[in-house]
């Protein structure tokens, strides 16, 4: 032998379903007073055939990798394991019921935040009241920036009463787009409205075909304030430093931009795209400049919008939710999965740990199971 050459390939072993059998011998006590048998290991569900690892696989495949349950059933069939659609649906329901108490704790954590970003996205839902049609439901999304938690709240309406009721006792900063449902918080004494620069910028992108020169003028200014934000992140500037630099550099540019807009809008046709872009931006002038007053605020609501993207991917796969109750369950499970992602946590590890611990965790300590506080159980 004069040497060797080694070649390596990354391979994948076939996923395997197996039955885990727990055998507990029973003994009659010598004095005939009873029977001795080992205690059954703790399971989150006493009457569910699926083990924890299988339940986790189903949830991750659906809410992280966007594989509908009916496709999972077909995959199990290829492994010669027949599971009914209704059965796998019942398993998801059981897990959801178990986690619902933690979902309520998450809602309170969200509302106790001092900086929320909010948005909403549509989802089609089958409704037995609408024969042959689907209902247009909505996931309302709230992100607590200071805790890295994202909370999805399903409702069958996009009306202002939904967010009004959710945030009726909220105190802090609220960053949104200019959708009318959020206007009620502009006069709320305990809420500071913060607008989204990215939404305003898009309006001028859309107006490029109508008036390129004026659109480019605004976009150039916005590009400069965004460049400042990039540098603040790159050099890891602290909160106070961000405020000072925004006040010194960004604020004068924005004031000049809005002064120019107020003059320009009087010369544009109300039906033109450039007029609509100017009108949209001027309507939220104060809210767009609010981020310069607080170094902990973001210039836009993009982090919240990014959290909604998995919903858009999921919609292309499962097309609609089977019921309003199913949509509520999905809102809860998306909340947990995406909050894990925000906190850099492996969703499978979190689920396995929480499902095994939640029944034995005191109500007052449930908050420690949420992704922003969770520590893997030894």
C-alpha positions as CSV (number, residue, x, y, z in Angstrom):
1,X,0.0,0.0,0.0
2,X,1.4,3.4,-1.0
3,X,-1.4,5.6,0.2
4,X,-5.2,6.1,-0.2
5,X,-7.7,8.4,-1.6
6,X,-10.9,9.2,0.4
7,X,-14.1,10.4,-1.3
8,X,-17.1,11.5,0.8
9,X,-20.7,11.9,-0.2
10,X,-23.5,13.4,1.9
11,X,-26.3,10.7,2.0
12,X,-29.7,10.5,3.6
13,X,-31.2,7.5,5.4
14,X,-34.9,6.8,4.8
15,X,-37.2,8.2,7.5
16,X,-38.5,5.3,9.6
17,X,-41.8,4.9,11.5
18,X,-41.7,2.4,14.3
19,X,-43.8,1.4,17.3
20,X,-42.2,2.1,20.7
21,X,-43.4,-0.6,23.1
22,X,-43.2,-0.1,26.8
23,X,-43.5,-3.3,28.8
24,X,-44.2,-3.0,32.5
25,X,-44.1,-6.3,34.4
26,X,-46.8,-6.7,37.1
27,X,-46.1,-8.4,40.4
28,X,-48.4,-9.6,43.1
29,X,-47.3,-8.4,46.5
30,X,-46.2,-11.3,48.9
31,X,-48.8,-10.3,51.4
32,X,-51.5,-10.4,48.7
33,X,-52.4,-6.8,49.5
34,X,-52.2,-5.6,45.9
35,X,-50.1,-5.4,42.7
36,X,-46.8,-3.6,42.0
37,X,-46.1,-2.1,38.6
38,X,-43.7,0.6,37.4
39,X,-45.1,4.0,36.7
40,X,-45.8,4.7,33.0
41,X,-43.4,7.4,31.7
42,X,-45.1,10.8,31.4
43,X,-46.7,11.6,28.0
44,X,-48.3,14.8,27.0
45,X,-51.4,12.9,25.8
46,X,-52.8,9.8,27.4
47,X,-55.2,8.8,24.5
48,X,-53.2,9.7,21.4
49,X,-51.5,6.9,19.5
50,X,-48.8,9.1,18.0
51,X,-45.6,9.6,20.1
52,X,-44.0,13.0,20.7
53,X,-41.4,12.6,18.0
54,X,-44.1,11.9,15.3
55,X,-46.3,14.8,16.5
56,X,-43.3,17.1,16.2
57,X,-42.5,15.9,12.7
58,X,-46.1,16.6,11.6
59,X,-46.1,20.1,13.1
60,X,-42.7,21.0,11.7
61,X,-43.6,19.8,8.3
62,X,-46.8,21.8,8.2
63,X,-45.9,25.0,10.0
64,X,-42.2,25.4,9.2
65,X,-41.8,23.5,5.9
66,X,-45.4,24.2,4.6
67,X,-46.4,20.6,3.8
68,X,-50.2,20.2,4.1
69,X,-51.5,17.4,6.2
70,X,-53.0,15.5,3.2
71,X,-49.5,15.4,1.6
72,X,-48.1,14.0,4.8
73,X,-50.8,11.3,4.8
74,X,-49.6,10.3,1.3
75,X,-46.0,10.2,2.4
76,X,-46.9,7.9,5.3
77,X,-48.8,5.6,2.9
78,X,-45.6,5.2,0.8
79,X,-44.1,3.8,4.0
80,X,-47.0,1.4,4.3
81,X,-48.5,3.2,7.2
82,X,-52.1,4.2,6.7
83,X,-53.3,7.2,8.7
84,X,-56.6,8.9,8.0
85,X,-56.8,12.6,7.3
86,X,-59.2,13.0,10.2
87,X,-56.8,11.2,12.5
88,X,-53.8,13.3,11.8
89,X,-56.0,16.4,12.0
90,X,-57.2,15.2,15.5
91,X,-53.5,14.9,16.6
92,X,-52.8,18.5,15.6
93,X,-55.9,19.6,17.5
94,X,-54.8,17.8,20.6
95,X,-51.4,19.4,20.5
96,X,-53.0,22.8,20.0
97,X,-55.3,22.3,23.0
98,X,-52.2,21.5,25.1
99,X,-50.3,24.6,23.9
100,X,-53.3,27.0,24.1
101,X,-52.5,28.0,27.7
102,X,-49.0,29.0,26.6
103,X,-50.5,31.0,23.7
104,X,-52.5,33.0,26.2
105,X,-49.3,33.7,28.2
106,X,-47.6,34.8,24.9
107,X,-50.5,37.3,24.2
108,X,-49.9,39.0,27.6
109,X,-46.1,39.1,26.9
110,X,-46.8,40.8,23.6
111,X,-49.1,43.4,25.2
112,X,-46.5,44.1,27.9
113,X,-44.0,45.1,25.3
114,X,-43.1,48.8,24.8
115,X,-42.5,48.5,21.1
116,X,-44.9,46.6,18.8
117,X,-45.0,46.3,15.0
118,X,-48.3,45.3,13.6
119,X,-49.6,44.2,10.2
120,X,-52.3,41.9,8.8
121,X,-52.5,39.4,5.9
122,X,-55.4,37.5,4.4
123,X,-56.2,33.8,4.4
124,X,-59.0,31.9,2.8
125,X,-61.1,29.8,5.2
126,X,-63.8,27.3,4.4
127,X,-67.1,28.4,6.1
128,X,-70.1,26.0,6.3
129,X,-72.4,29.0,6.0
130,X,-71.0,29.8,2.6
131,X,-71.9,26.9,0.3
132,X,-69.2,26.4,-2.3
133,X,-67.3,29.5,-1.3
134,X,-64.5,30.4,1.1
135,X,-64.4,33.2,3.6
136,X,-61.7,35.9,3.5
137,X,-60.2,35.7,7.0
138,X,-57.2,37.6,8.4
139,X,-54.1,36.9,10.4
140,X,-53.3,40.0,12.5
141,X,-49.7,40.0,13.4
142,X,-48.0,41.7,16.3
143,X,-44.2,41.7,16.8
144,X,-42.7,42.6,20.2
145,X,-39.3,43.9,19.0
146,X,-37.9,44.1,22.6
147,X,-38.7,40.4,23.2
148,X,-38.3,38.9,19.7
149,X,-41.8,37.4,19.8
150,X,-44.3,37.4,17.0
151,X,-48.0,36.8,17.7
152,X,-50.6,35.8,15.1
153,X,-54.2,36.4,15.9
154,X,-56.8,35.1,13.6
155,X,-60.1,36.9,12.9
156,X,-62.7,36.7,10.2
157,X,-62.6,40.5,9.8
158,X,-60.1,43.2,8.9
159,X,-62.2,45.9,10.7
160,X,-60.6,48.4,13.0
161,X,-62.5,46.9,16.0
162,X,-60.2,43.8,15.9
163,X,-57.0,45.7,16.5
164,X,-58.8,48.3,18.7
165,X,-59.9,45.5,21.1
166,X,-56.6,43.8,21.0
167,X,-54.6,46.9,21.9
168,X,-57.2,48.8,24.0
169,X,-54.9,48.8,27.0
170,X,-51.6,48.9,25.2
171,X,-49.0,51.4,26.2
172,X,-45.9,52.1,24.1
173,X,-44.7,52.5,20.5
174,X,-46.8,51.1,17.7
175,X,-45.4,50.8,14.2
176,X,-47.7,50.1,11.3
177,X,-48.4,51.0,7.7
178,X,-51.1,53.7,6.9
179,X,-54.1,51.3,6.9
180,X,-57.1,53.1,8.3
181,X,-57.7,50.6,11.2
182,X,-54.6,51.9,12.9
183,X,-55.5,55.5,12.7
184,X,-57.5,55.2,16.0
185,X,-54.2,55.0,17.9
186,X,-53.0,58.4,16.5
187,X,-54.9,60.1,19.3
188,X,-54.4,57.4,21.9
189,X,-52.7,59.1,24.9
190,X,-50.7,56.0,25.8
191,X,-49.6,55.0,22.2
192,X,-46.9,56.6,20.0
193,X,-47.6,56.0,16.3
194,X,-44.6,55.1,14.2
195,X,-45.0,54.8,10.4
196,X,-43.1,52.6,7.9
197,X,-40.7,54.3,5.6
198,X,-40.7,51.2,3.3
199,X,-44.4,51.6,2.5
200,X,-43.9,55.3,1.6
201,X,-40.9,54.4,-0.6
202,X,-43.0,51.8,-2.5
203,X,-45.5,54.5,-3.4
204,X,-42.8,56.5,-5.3
205,X,-41.5,53.3,-6.9
206,X,-45.0,52.8,-8.3
207,X,-45.1,56.4,-9.5
208,X,-41.9,56.2,-11.5
209,X,-43.8,55.6,-14.7
210,X,-45.9,58.7,-14.1
211,X,-43.2,61.2,-13.0
212,X,-39.7,59.7,-12.9
213,X,-37.9,63.0,-12.0
214,X,-40.0,63.8,-8.9
215,X,-40.1,60.1,-7.8
216,X,-36.3,59.8,-8.1
217,X,-35.9,63.0,-6.1
218,X,-37.8,61.5,-3.1
219,X,-36.3,58.1,-3.5
220,X,-32.8,59.6,-3.5
221,X,-33.5,61.3,-0.1
222,X,-34.9,58.1,1.3
223,X,-31.9,56.1,0.0
224,X,-29.6,58.4,2.0
225,X,-31.6,58.0,5.3
226,X,-31.6,54.2,4.7
227,X,-27.8,54.4,4.1
228,X,-27.5,56.0,7.5
229,X,-29.4,53.1,9.1
230,X,-27.1,50.6,7.4
231,X,-24.1,52.3,8.9
232,X,-25.6,52.4,12.3
233,X,-26.1,48.7,12.2
234,X,-22.7,48.0,10.6
235,X,-20.9,49.9,13.4
236,X,-23.2,48.6,16.1
237,X,-24.1,52.1,17.4
238,X,-26.0,52.1,20.7
239,X,-29.5,53.4,21.2
240,X,-28.4,56.9,22.3
241,X,-25.9,57.2,19.5
242,X,-28.5,56.2,17.0
243,X,-30.8,59.0,18.2
244,X,-28.1,61.6,18.0
245,X,-27.0,60.7,14.5
246,X,-30.6,60.4,13.2
247,X,-31.3,63.9,14.7
248,X,-28.2,65.3,13.2
249,X,-28.3,63.7,9.7
250,X,-31.6,62.1,8.9
251,X,-34.0,64.6,10.5
252,X,-32.9,67.7,8.4
253,X,-33.1,65.6,5.2
254,X,-36.6,64.5,6.0
255,X,-37.8,68.0,6.9
256,X,-36.4,69.3,3.6
257,X,-38.2,66.4,1.8
258,X,-41.6,67.1,3.4
259,X,-41.2,70.8,2.7
260,X,-40.6,70.0,-1.0
261,X,-43.6,67.6,-1.0
262,X,-46.0,70.2,0.3
263,X,-45.1,72.6,-2.5
264,X,-45.2,69.9,-5.2
265,X,-48.5,68.3,-4.3
266,X,-50.3,71.6,-5.2
267,X,-49.1,71.3,-8.8
268,X,-50.2,67.7,-9.4
269,X,-53.4,66.2,-10.7
270,X,-55.3,64.4,-7.8
271,X,-55.7,61.3,-10.0
272,X,-52.0,60.9,-10.9
273,X,-49.8,58.3,-9.2
274,X,-47.3,60.9,-8.1
275,X,-50.1,62.9,-6.4
276,X,-51.2,59.8,-4.5
277,X,-47.7,59.0,-3.4
278,X,-47.2,62.5,-2.1
279,X,-50.6,62.5,-0.4
280,X,-49.9,59.1,1.3
281,X,-46.5,60.3,2.6
282,X,-47.6,63.7,3.8
283,X,-50.6,62.1,5.7
284,X,-48.1,60.3,7.9
285,X,-45.4,62.9,8.1
286,X,-45.2,63.0,11.9
287,X,-45.3,59.3,12.2
288,X,-42.6,58.8,9.6
289,X,-40.2,61.1,11.5
290,X,-40.9,59.5,14.9
291,X,-38.1,57.0,14.6
292,X,-35.6,59.8,14.7
293,X,-36.8,60.6,18.3
294,X,-36.0,57.2,19.7
295,X,-32.9,55.1,18.9
296,X,-34.6,51.8,19.7
297,X,-37.2,52.3,16.9
298,X,-36.8,50.9,13.4
299,X,-37.1,53.1,10.3
300,X,-39.7,50.6,8.8
301,X,-41.9,47.7,9.6
302,X,-40.0,45.2,7.4
303,X,-39.3,42.8,10.3
304,X,-43.0,42.3,10.8
305,X,-43.6,41.9,7.0
306,X,-40.8,39.3,6.9
307,X,-42.6,37.3,9.6
308,X,-45.7,37.1,7.4
309,X,-43.8,35.6,4.4
310,X,-44.1,32.0,5.6
311,X,-47.9,32.5,5.5
312,X,-47.7,33.5,1.9
313,X,-45.6,30.4,1.1
314,X,-48.1,28.2,3.1
315,X,-51.0,29.7,1.2
316,X,-49.6,28.4,-2.1
317,X,-49.4,24.9,-0.7
318,X,-52.6,24.4,1.3
319,X,-54.7,27.1,-0.5
320,X,-57.1,27.6,2.4
321,X,-57.8,26.7,6.0
322,X,-60.5,24.0,6.6
323,X,-62.3,26.0,9.3
324,X,-62.2,29.2,11.4
325,X,-61.1,27.0,14.3
326,X,-58.4,25.5,12.2
327,X,-57.2,29.0,11.3
328,X,-57.0,29.9,15.0
329,X,-54.9,26.8,15.7
330,X,-52.6,27.7,12.8
331,X,-52.3,31.3,14.1
332,X,-51.1,29.9,17.4
333,X,-48.6,27.4,16.0
334,X,-47.2,29.9,13.5
335,X,-46.7,32.2,16.5
336,X,-44.5,29.6,18.3
337,X,-42.6,28.5,15.3
338,X,-41.7,32.0,14.0
339,X,-40.8,33.2,17.5
340,X,-38.4,30.3,17.8
341,X,-36.8,31.4,14.5
342,X,-36.5,35.0,15.7
343,X,-34.7,33.8,18.8
344,X,-32.4,31.5,16.9
345,X,-34.0,28.4,18.4
346,X,-34.3,25.0,16.8
347,X,-38.1,24.5,16.5
348,X,-38.0,20.7,16.9
349,X,-35.9,21.0,20.1
350,X,-38.3,23.6,21.6
351,X,-41.4,21.6,20.7
352,X,-40.0,18.4,22.2
353,X,-39.0,20.0,25.4
354,X,-42.2,22.1,25.9
355,X,-44.6,19.2,25.1
356,X,-42.9,17.1,27.7
357,X,-42.8,19.8,30.4
358,X,-45.9,21.9,29.9
359,X,-48.2,19.6,32.0
360,X,-45.9,19.8,35.0
361,X,-45.1,23.5,34.8
362,X,-46.8,25.9,37.2
363,X,-49.0,28.6,35.7
364,X,-46.7,31.3,37.1
365,X,-43.7,29.7,35.3
366,X,-45.2,29.1,31.9
367,X,-43.7,32.3,30.6
368,X,-40.3,30.6,30.9
369,X,-41.4,28.2,28.2
370,X,-41.8,30.9,25.6
371,X,-39.0,31.1,23.0
372,X,-37.5,34.4,24.3
373,X,-37.0,32.9,27.8
374,X,-36.7,29.2,27.0
375,X,-33.7,27.2,28.1
376,X,-33.4,23.6,27.1
377,X,-34.3,21.3,30.0
378,X,-31.3,19.4,31.3
